[in-house]
Amino acid sequence: MKTRVLGNGLEVSALGLGCMGMSWAYGPSDRDQCLSLLRQAVDLGVTFFDTAEVYGPFTNEELVGEALAPVRDRVVIATKFGFKLGEPGSLSGVNSRPKHIREVTEASLKRLRTDRIDLLYQHRVDPEVPIEDVAGTVGDLIQEGKVLHFGLSEAGAQTIRRAHATQPVTALQSEYSLWTRDPEAEILPVLEELGIGFVPYSPLGRGFLTGALKNEDDLTEDDFRRRTQPRFNGEARKQNLRTVDALAEVAKDRGVTPAQLALAWLLAQKPWIAPIPGTRHLDRLQENIAAADITLTPADLKVIKDTIAETGFAGARYGEASLAMTNL
Ligand SMILES: NC(=O)c1ccc[n+]([C@@H]2O[C@H](COP(=O)([O-])OP(=O)(O)OC[C@H]3O[C@@H](n4cnc5c(N)ncnc54)[C@H](OP(=O)(O)O)[C@@H]3O)[C@@H](O)[C@H]2O)c1
């Protein structure tokens, strides 16, 4: 697969693989099937794998560690610290205190079966801990060889600048896709100015932009999207489906699938963007990574823009509490 370079010269496959849904948030998964999928992804040229302490919690890092141990030197593994986990493993706020960062890093190294984390992100900004302290702690871990690169997730522009002044940031990972355009106004220009790469998460709109989630029953009762995501529910959902249907027509005219259109659109935004679509299915993985070879022309991009402008997207991307943890 084609590659892209994030900040600080970190080279990754143009499309990575988001591993969260293999253990968390999107209903039941078959662990053996996911293990084998991770290995097939490497065979297909994916070198960029995304996990986090909180996915599971813990079990996703274990899965990724087990799958990638035999090919460790050929892949870039990104993981994240920064949530406070209550009992039994529930999420109860954020914690980026230096001592906690160190403890989580040691535990992640063990679960990932490795001696270094290629890219370590702070998952959410902790308002209680100055970002300089966070950057300094990750900087120390880099000096010790336990971490190779520093990243942030859902951080605001000022936080990115302050962090980068303490320890060069390799990548920001935030939500960005055809229906989540928040980073365009302020964040992308700051990243460009500072030479930081961008890793869009949920690049397929958590599956919605693929057109595969047309019915509410497509999501199981315990699916995170059904419980907490306003734009997957009610009137917003109906409006969003109309726009997704219109985009599917654009994709059809272009001879690609809706998922491929969504990914190729992201890749067309900047050369230092590397999205990490998630899937548990080989056919979808193959479909998604083929998007790295699709080049959208300025005319294609205009049609996409006009199509979205016609019906638009509605509804917040997170519930209020989760939204309050972003862009700090
Ligand atoms: N930093 C953060 O705060 C944060 C937040 C969320 C996610 N992430 C990371 O970003 C990664 C990707 O985001 P995401 O998983 O939330 O959303 P996504 O990649 O936008 O979409 C994943 C969903 O789309 C489905 N899907 C994938 N390819 C498809 C295709 N070709 N056709 C139809 N359906 C398809 C998947 O279902 P199947 O699995 O059933 O195929 C899954 O339900 C995560 O795995 C995680 O590593 C980070």
The ligand as a Tripos MOL2 file, in Angstrom:
@<TRIPOS>MOLECULE
LIG
   48    52     1     0     0
SMALL
NO_CHARGES

@<TRIPOS>ATOM
      1 N1         -9.0960    8.8610   19.6610 N.am      1 LIG1
      2 C1        -10.3540    8.5870   19.8940 C.2       1 LIG1
      3 O1        -10.9700    9.1660   20.7960 O.2       1 LIG1
      4 C2        -11.0610    7.5560   19.0600 C.ar      1 LIG1
      5 C3        -12.4640    7.4720   19.0720 C.ar      1 LIG1
      6 C4        -13.0680    6.5110   18.2590 C.ar      1 LIG1
      7 C5        -12.2950    5.6750   17.4640 C.ar      1 LIG1
      8 N2        -10.9430    5.7660   17.4850 N.ar      1 LIG1
      9 C6        -10.0960    4.8950   16.6470 C.3       1 LIG1
     10 O2        -10.4940    5.0270   15.2930 O.3       1 LIG1
     11 C7        -10.7490    3.7480   14.7420 C.3       1 LIG1
     12 C8        -11.7920    3.8350   13.6390 C.3       1 LIG1
     13 O3        -12.9640    4.4650   14.0980 O.3       1 LIG1
     14 P1        -14.3500    3.6990   14.3280 P.3       1 LIG1
     15 O4        -14.1270    2.2250   14.3650 O.co2     1 LIG1
     16 O5        -14.9980    4.3730   15.4620 O.co2     1 LIG1
     17 O6        -15.2110    4.1130   13.0820 O.3       1 LIG1
     18 P2        -15.0960    3.9180   11.4890 P.3       1 LIG1
     19 O7        -13.7840    3.4150   11.1200 O.co2     1 LIG1
     20 O8        -15.5830    5.1870   10.9230 O.co2     1 LIG1
     21 O9        -16.2290    2.8350   11.2240 O.3       1 LIG1
     22 C9        -16.1900    1.5390   11.7570 C.3       1 LIG1
     23 C10       -17.5250    0.8780   11.5180 C.3       1 LIG1
     24 O10       -17.7600    0.7960   10.1220 O.3       1 LIG1
     25 C11       -18.0000   -0.5560    9.7420 C.3       1 LIG1
     26 N3        -17.3240   -0.7180    8.4320 N.ar      1 LIG1
     27 C12       -15.9870   -0.6320    8.1970 C.ar      1 LIG1
     28 N4        -15.7220   -0.7620    6.8840 N.ar      1 LIG1
     29 C13       -16.9160   -0.9260    6.2680 C.ar      1 LIG1
     30 C14       -17.3020   -1.1080    4.9160 C.ar      1 LIG1
     31 N5        -16.4180   -1.1180    3.9300 N.pl3     1 LIG1
     32 N6        -18.6330   -1.2550    4.6420 N.ar      1 LIG1
     33 C15       -19.5460   -1.2250    5.6380 C.ar      1 LIG1
     34 N7        -19.2540   -1.0570    6.9280 N.ar      1 LIG1
     35 C16       -17.9390   -0.9080    7.2500 C.ar      1 LIG1
     36 C17       -17.4350   -1.4030   10.8540 C.3       1 LIG1
     37 O11       -18.1750   -2.5800   11.0180 O.3       1 LIG1
     38 P3        -17.4610   -4.0310   11.1410 P.3       1 LIG1
     39 O12       -16.4260   -3.9100   12.1920 O.co2     1 LIG1
     40 O13       -18.5910   -4.9100   11.5390 O.co2     1 LIG1
     41 O14       -16.9040   -4.3240    9.7910 O.co2     1 LIG1
     42 C18       -17.6280   -0.5080   12.0780 C.3       1 LIG1
     43 O15       -18.9410   -0.6440   12.5920 O.3       1 LIG1
     44 C19       -11.1570    2.9180   15.9570 C.3       1 LIG1
     45 O16       -11.0400    1.5410   15.7020 O.3       1 LIG1
     46 C20       -10.2180    3.4160   17.0040 C.3       1 LIG1
     47 O17        -8.9620    2.7620   16.8740 O.3       1 LIG1
     48 C21       -10.3190    6.7140   18.2600 C.ar      1 LIG1
@<TRIPOS>BOND
     1     1     2 1
     2     2     3 2
     3     2     4 1
     4     4     5 ar
     5     4    48 ar
     6     5     6 ar
     7     6     7 ar
     8     7     8 ar
     9     8     9 1
    10     8    48 ar
    11     9    10 1
    12     9    46 1
    13    10    11 1
    14    11    12 1
    15    11    44 1
    16    12    13 1
    17    13    14 1
    18    14    15 2
    19    14    16 1
    20    14    17 1
    21    17    18 1
    22    18    19 2
    23    18    20 1
    24    18    21 1
    25    21    22 1
    26    22    23 1
    27    23    24 1
    28    23    42 1
    29    24    25 1
    30    25    26 1
    31    25    36 1
    32    26    27 ar
    33    26    35 ar
    34    27    28 ar
    35    28    29 ar
    36    29    30 ar
    37    29    35 ar
    38    30    31 1
    39    30    32 ar
    40    32    33 ar
    41    33    34 ar
    42    34    35 ar
    43    36    37 1
    44    36    42 1
    45    37    38 1
    46    38    39 2
    47    38    40 1
    48    38    41 1
    49    42    43 1
    50    44    45 1
    51    44    46 1
    52    46    47 1
@<TRIPOS>SUBSTRUCTURE
     1 LIG1         1 GROUP 0 **** ****
